[in-house]
Amino acid sequence: MITRKKEIWDNILALSLFWSISQVVLAIFGQYAKTYLHITNTIYVQGSMALAGFGIVLGSILAAKLSRYYINAGIALLGAMGVTLITFLVPHLGSIEIIAPLFLLFGVFSGFILVPLSANIQHLSPNAHLGTILAGNNFIQNIFMILFLMLTTFFAYFGMDAKMLFVLMGFVGVVLFWLLAKRYSVLFVWTLFELLASLRYKVVYKGLENIPQEKAVLLLGNHVSWLDWLFLQIPLRRRINFLMDKEIYHWPLLHPVLKAGEVIPLSPRGFKDAMKEAVRRLQKGHIVAIFPEGEITRNCEINPFHKGFELIDSFEWDGVLVPFYIDGMQGSIFARCKDGRKKPLFRREVHVCFFTPQSKGISALELEQFIKRKRYEC
């Protein structure tokens, strides 16, 4: 039952490895502190380890915030990276004052692993088998923890160095990272993009319920900055297939990334081929995004929409056409226009609205007028 869905099994295995690492680290730290840090006062040792508990609470809150749109399993990869690095780092430090904050960070990264993976297991499990899968999850985790506890006992019995166990657990962390990277590397990259964007932008979304979970979606809307693609993608777990100018697509530094992101190159000569490729993606149930203006606006207004996307409507595909509007990037360093607004001192607020689906036969002029009318609701 547990192995029927590979993703569920990978999540259970990852959680089992994490709990095993945590148990061993907490079990050997007391002896490590006594031997290498020369600390015999248990208050310092227990207090340092207790910080991991506070860290888990903090990490869980942050993980929930980063998963506010969907279960973001990419956070778990970030957590695995942090846990692994800290496990490798601790045996090379000689001060409890430095190690104690690291235990707090260890807890934060632990929360990044626990919250999305536990939620994902429940989300992916059929309701009829949820209890069985959760019971199996706990059973497997306990088996791993017992095996790793036996390993700790084996090391202690033969008087082996605690530092060696830290290093060994670091390599187990590498296995954990590799296991998650195989499945969630793309989500991890988008998580990093979201974290970087959140430092400067507060993005407010409206109308996310208009984006279906499984159907094909054709997104059409205004183009105000170089970051529009990022703002559209952040709240959606499904990857968006963007149409992009062929010259930009072939920039040497960007091309490998854009190709991996399944971007569709667009040029005047290859226009029909690009549209046909967009249709093929839609027929497979993907999300395709087009900026009908053809370029980033230079006057902060919605420019006339080109009719090219209308070619898509001449083909059969099962899905919805969803208009969108992006507001708030006018005048920013990533825009081409200056609107005279006072630049915010700290975070810039950006609004992204997904409007109700429109008829597939809508013309470029009708779509342009529709978005111009609805943008004031954004």
C-alpha positions as CSV (number, residue, x, y, z in Angstrom):
1,M,0.0,0.0,0.0
2,I,2.8,2.4,1.0
3,T,4.9,1.7,-2.0
4,R,2.0,2.0,-4.5
5,K,2.7,5.7,-4.9
6,K,6.4,6.3,-5.3
7,E,6.1,9.9,-4.0
8,I,4.5,8.7,-0.8
9,W,7.3,6.1,-0.3
10,D,10.0,8.7,-1.0
11,N,8.4,11.1,1.6
12,I,8.2,8.4,4.2
13,L,11.8,7.3,3.6
14,A,13.0,11.0,3.8
15,L,11.2,11.5,7.1
16,S,12.7,8.2,8.4
17,L,16.2,9.4,7.5
18,F,15.6,12.8,9.1
19,W,14.4,11.4,12.4
20,S,17.3,8.9,12.5
21,I,19.8,11.8,12.0
22,S,18.1,13.9,14.7
23,Q,18.0,11.0,17.2
24,V,21.7,10.2,16.8
25,V,22.8,13.8,17.0
26,L,20.8,14.4,20.2
27,A,22.0,11.1,21.7
28,I,25.7,11.8,21.1
29,F,25.9,15.5,21.8
30,G,26.1,15.1,25.5
31,Q,29.2,12.9,25.3
32,Y,30.7,15.1,22.6
33,A,30.2,18.2,24.8
34,K,31.9,16.5,27.7
35,T,34.8,15.1,25.7
36,Y,35.6,18.0,23.3
37,L,34.0,21.1,24.8
38,H,34.8,20.1,28.4
39,I,31.3,20.9,29.6
40,T,30.0,18.8,32.4
41,N,27.1,21.1,33.4
42,T,24.0,19.4,31.9
43,I,22.1,22.7,31.9
44,Y,24.2,24.0,29.0
45,V,24.0,20.8,27.1
46,Q,20.3,20.3,27.6
47,G,19.6,23.9,27.0
48,S,21.4,23.9,23.7
49,M,19.5,20.9,22.5
50,A,16.2,22.4,23.7
51,L,16.8,25.3,21.3
52,A,16.2,22.7,18.5
53,G,12.6,22.4,19.8
54,F,12.0,26.1,19.6
55,G,13.6,26.0,16.1
56,I,11.1,23.3,15.0
57,V,8.2,25.6,16.0
58,L,9.7,28.6,14.2
59,G,10.6,26.4,11.1
60,S,7.0,25.0,11.0
61,I,5.5,28.5,11.0
62,L,7.8,29.6,8.2
63,A,7.1,26.4,6.2
64,A,3.4,27.0,6.6
65,K,3.9,30.5,5.3
66,L,5.9,29.3,2.3
67,S,3.1,26.7,1.6
68,R,0.2,29.1,1.7
69,Y,-0.7,28.5,-1.9
70,Y,0.1,24.8,-2.2
71,I,2.2,22.1,-0.3
72,N,5.6,23.3,-1.2
73,A,7.8,20.2,-0.9
74,G,10.7,22.2,-2.3
75,I,11.1,23.6,1.2
76,A,12.1,20.1,2.4
77,L,15.1,20.2,0.1
78,L,16.2,23.5,1.7
79,G,15.7,21.9,5.1
80,A,17.8,18.8,4.2
81,M,20.6,21.0,3.0
82,G,20.6,23.0,6.3
83,V,20.4,19.9,8.5
84,T,23.3,18.2,6.6
85,L,25.6,21.3,6.7
86,I,25.0,21.8,10.4
87,T,25.6,18.1,11.1
88,F,29.0,18.3,9.3
89,L,29.8,21.6,10.9
90,V,29.2,20.9,14.6
91,P,32.2,18.6,15.3
92,H,34.5,21.2,13.9
93,L,33.4,23.9,16.4
94,G,34.9,24.2,19.9
95,S,32.4,26.6,21.6
96,I,29.0,26.0,23.0
97,E,28.1,29.6,22.4
98,I,28.4,28.9,18.6
99,I,26.9,25.5,18.7
100,A,23.8,26.5,20.6
101,P,22.5,28.9,17.9
102,L,23.2,26.1,15.3
103,F,20.9,23.8,17.2
104,L,18.2,26.5,16.8
105,L,18.9,26.6,13.1
106,F,18.9,22.8,13.1
107,G,15.3,22.9,14.5
108,V,14.2,25.5,11.9
109,F,15.5,23.4,9.0
110,S,13.8,20.4,10.7
111,G,10.5,22.2,10.5
112,F,11.1,22.8,6.8
113,I,11.3,19.0,6.4
114,L,8.6,17.9,8.7
115,V,5.7,20.2,7.7
116,P,5.6,19.8,3.8
117,L,6.5,16.0,3.8
118,S,4.0,15.1,6.5
119,A,1.3,17.2,4.7
120,N,2.2,15.7,1.4
121,I,1.8,12.1,2.6
122,Q,-1.7,12.9,3.8
123,H,-2.6,14.8,0.7
124,L,-1.4,12.1,-1.7
125,S,-3.0,9.2,0.3
126,P,-6.5,8.0,-0.8
127,N,-9.0,8.6,2.0
128,A,-9.8,4.9,2.2
129,H,-6.2,4.0,2.9
130,L,-5.1,7.1,4.9
131,G,-5.0,5.4,8.3
132,T,-3.1,2.4,7.0
133,I,-0.5,4.6,5.3
134,L,0.0,6.8,8.3
135,A,0.4,3.8,10.5
136,G,2.9,2.4,8.1
137,N,4.7,5.7,8.1
138,N,5.1,5.6,11.9
139,F,6.2,2.0,11.8
140,I,8.9,2.6,9.2
141,Q,10.2,5.7,11.0
142,N,10.4,3.7,14.3
143,I,12.3,0.9,12.5
144,F,14.9,3.4,11.2
145,M,15.2,5.0,14.6
146,I,15.8,1.7,16.3
147,L,18.4,0.7,13.7
148,F,20.3,4.0,14.1
149,L,20.1,3.8,17.9
150,M,21.7,0.4,17.6
151,L,24.4,1.9,15.5
152,T,25.0,4.6,18.2
153,T,25.2,1.8,20.8
154,F,27.7,-0.1,18.6
155,F,29.9,2.9,18.4
156,A,29.7,3.6,22.1
157,Y,30.5,-0.1,23.0
158,F,33.7,-0.1,21.0
159,G,34.7,3.3,22.2
160,M,34.5,5.0,18.8
161,D,34.8,8.7,18.4
162,A,31.6,10.8,18.6
163,K,33.0,13.1,15.9
164,M,32.9,10.1,13.5
165,L,29.2,9.6,14.2
166,F,28.6,13.3,13.4
167,V,30.4,12.9,10.1
168,L,28.5,9.6,9.4
169,M,25.2,11.4,10.0
170,G,26.3,14.1,7.7
171,F,26.7,11.6,4.9
172,V,23.2,10.2,5.8
173,G,22.0,13.8,5.3
174,V,23.6,13.8,1.9
175,V,21.5,10.8,1.0
176,L,18.4,12.6,2.4
177,F,19.2,15.6,0.2
178,W,19.8,13.4,-2.9
179,L,16.5,11.6,-2.3
180,L,14.5,14.8,-2.2
181,A,16.5,16.5,-5.0
182,K,15.5,13.8,-7.4
183,R,11.9,14.7,-7.0
184,Y,11.7,18.3,-5.8
185,S,14.6,20.1,-7.4
186,V,12.4,22.3,-9.6
187,L,10.2,23.2,-6.6
188,F,13.4,24.0,-4.7
189,V,14.5,26.4,-7.3
190,W,11.2,28.2,-7.3
191,T,11.3,28.3,-3.5
192,L,14.6,30.1,-3.8
193,F,13.1,32.6,-6.3
194,E,10.1,33.2,-4.0
195,L,12.4,33.8,-1.0
196,L,14.5,36.3,-3.0
197,A,11.4,38.0,-4.4
198,S,9.8,38.3,-0.9
199,L,12.8,40.4,0.3
200,R,11.7,43.3,-2.0
201,Y,8.1,42.5,-3.0
202,K,4.9,41.8,-1.2
203,V,2.7,40.0,-3.8
204,V,-1.1,40.0,-3.3
205,Y,-3.1,37.5,-5.4
206,K,-6.7,37.6,-6.3
207,G,-8.8,35.1,-8.2
208,L,-6.6,32.0,-7.8
209,E,-9.7,29.9,-7.7
210,N,-10.1,30.7,-11.4
211,I,-7.0,28.5,-12.1
212,P,-8.2,24.8,-12.3
213,Q,-6.0,22.2,-10.6
214,E,-5.8,19.8,-13.6
215,K,-7.2,21.3,-16.8
216,A,-5.2,23.1,-19.5
217,V,-5.0,26.9,-18.9
218,L,-4.1,29.6,-21.4
219,L,-3.0,32.7,-19.4
220,L,-3.2,36.1,-21.2
221,G,-2.5,39.5,-19.8
222,N,-0.4,42.6,-19.6
223,H,3.4,42.8,-19.5
224,V,4.8,45.4,-17.2
225,S,8.2,44.2,-16.0
226,W,11.0,41.6,-16.4
227,L,9.6,39.8,-13.3
228,D,6.1,39.2,-14.5
229,W,6.9,35.5,-15.1
230,L,8.0,35.1,-11.5
231,F,4.8,36.7,-10.1
232,L,2.6,34.5,-12.2
233,Q,4.4,31.3,-11.2
234,I,4.8,31.8,-7.5
235,P,1.2,30.8,-6.4
236,L,1.0,27.8,-8.8
237,R,2.5,24.4,-8.2
238,R,2.0,23.5,-11.9
239,R,4.7,24.8,-14.1
240,I,3.8,27.6,-16.6
241,N,5.0,27.2,-20.2
242,F,5.9,30.8,-21.2
243,L,6.3,32.0,-24.8
244,M,9.5,34.1,-25.1
245,D,11.3,36.1,-27.7
246,K,13.7,33.7,-29.5
247,E,16.7,36.1,-29.1
248,I,16.3,36.2,-25.4
249,Y,15.7,32.5,-25.3
250,H,19.1,31.9,-26.9
251,W,21.1,34.1,-24.6
252,P,24.1,31.8,-23.6
253,L,23.7,32.2,-19.8
254,L,19.9,31.8,-19.8
255,H,19.4,29.2,-22.5
256,P,20.0,26.1,-20.4
257,V,17.7,27.3,-17.7
258,L,14.9,28.4,-20.1
259,K,15.2,25.1,-22.0
260,A,14.9,23.2,-18.7
261,G,11.9,25.4,-17.8
262,E,10.2,24.3,-21.1
263,V,9.9,27.9,-22.4
264,I,8.6,28.1,-26.0
265,P,10.8,30.4,-28.2
266,L,8.9,32.8,-30.4
267,S,10.1,34.7,-33.5
268,P,8.3,36.3,-36.5
269,R,9.5,33.5,-38.9
270,G,8.7,30.7,-36.5
271,F,5.5,32.2,-35.2
272,K,3.1,29.5,-36.4
273,D,5.4,26.8,-35.1
274,A,5.5,28.4,-31.7
275,M,1.7,28.6,-31.6
276,K,1.4,25.0,-32.6
277,E,3.8,24.0,-29.9
278,A,1.7,26.0,-27.4
279,V,-1.4,24.1,-28.6
280,R,0.4,20.8,-28.1
281,R,1.2,21.8,-24.5
282,L,-2.4,22.8,-23.9
283,Q,-3.6,19.5,-25.4
284,K,-1.4,17.7,-22.8
285,G,-3.1,19.7,-20.0
286,H,-0.3,22.2,-19.3
287,I,-0.5,25.9,-18.4
288,V,0.7,28.2,-21.2
289,A,1.2,32.0,-20.7
290,I,1.4,34.6,-23.4
291,F,1.8,38.4,-23.1
292,P,-0.2,39.6,-26.1
293,E,1.3,43.1,-26.0
294,G,4.5,41.5,-27.4
295,E,6.8,43.5,-25.2
296,I,7.2,45.2,-21.8
297,T,5.1,48.4,-21.8
298,R,7.0,51.6,-22.1
299,N,4.2,54.0,-21.1
300,C,2.8,52.1,-18.0
301,E,-0.4,51.5,-19.9
302,I,-1.9,48.4,-21.5
303,N,-0.8,48.5,-25.1
304,P,-2.8,47.1,-28.0
305,F,-2.9,43.3,-28.0
306,H,-1.6,41.4,-31.0
307,K,-3.9,38.9,-32.6
308,G,-1.4,36.0,-32.6
309,F,-2.9,34.1,-29.7
310,E,-6.2,33.8,-31.7
311,L,-4.5,31.2,-33.8
312,I,-4.6,28.9,-30.8
313,D,-8.4,29.0,-30.8
314,S,-8.4,27.4,-34.3
315,F,-7.2,24.2,-32.7
316,E,-9.1,21.8,-30.4
317,W,-7.9,21.7,-26.7
318,D,-9.8,21.1,-23.5
319,G,-9.2,23.9,-21.0
320,V,-9.9,27.5,-20.0
321,L,-8.7,30.9,-21.1
322,V,-7.9,33.0,-18.0
323,P,-7.0,36.8,-18.4
324,F,-4.7,38.3,-15.8
325,Y,-3.5,41.7,-14.8
326,I,-0.3,42.7,-13.0
327,D,-0.1,46.0,-11.1
328,G,2.5,47.6,-8.9
329,M,5.7,47.2,-10.9
330,Q,5.3,50.4,-12.9
331,G,8.3,52.6,-12.2
332,S,10.5,49.8,-10.7
333,I,14.0,49.1,-11.9
334,F,12.6,46.0,-13.7
335,A,10.1,48.0,-15.7
336,R,10.6,50.1,-18.8
337,C,8.3,52.9,-17.8
338,K,8.3,55.6,-15.1
339,D,4.9,56.4,-13.7
340,G,5.8,59.1,-11.3
341,R,4.8,57.2,-8.2
342,K,6.9,57.6,-5.1
343,K,9.1,54.5,-4.8
344,P,8.4,52.5,-1.6
345,L,11.2,52.6,1.0
346,F,11.1,49.0,1.8
347,R,8.9,46.3,0.1
348,R,6.9,47.2,-3.0
349,E,3.4,45.8,-3.1
350,V,2.4,44.0,-6.3
351,H,-1.1,42.9,-7.2
352,V,-1.8,40.0,-9.5
353,C,-5.4,39.3,-10.5
354,F,-6.7,36.2,-12.3
355,F,-10.1,37.0,-13.8
356,T,-13.0,34.7,-14.6
357,P,-12.4,32.4,-17.6
358,Q,-13.4,33.8,-20.9
359,S,-14.7,32.3,-24.1
360,K,-11.9,30.7,-26.2
361,G,-13.1,32.6,-29.2
362,I,-12.4,36.0,-27.7
363,S,-10.6,38.4,-30.0
364,A,-7.5,40.4,-29.1
365,L,-9.4,43.6,-28.9
366,E,-12.2,42.2,-26.8
367,L,-9.6,40.7,-24.4
368,E,-7.7,44.0,-24.2
369,Q,-10.9,45.9,-23.4
370,F,-12.0,43.3,-20.8
371,I,-8.7,43.6,-18.9
372,K,-8.8,47.4,-19.1
373,R,-12.3,47.3,-17.5
374,K,-11.5,44.7,-14.8
375,R,-8.0,46.1,-13.8
376,Y,-9.7,48.5,-11.4
377,E,-11.0,45.6,-9.3
378,C,-7.4,44.4,-8.9
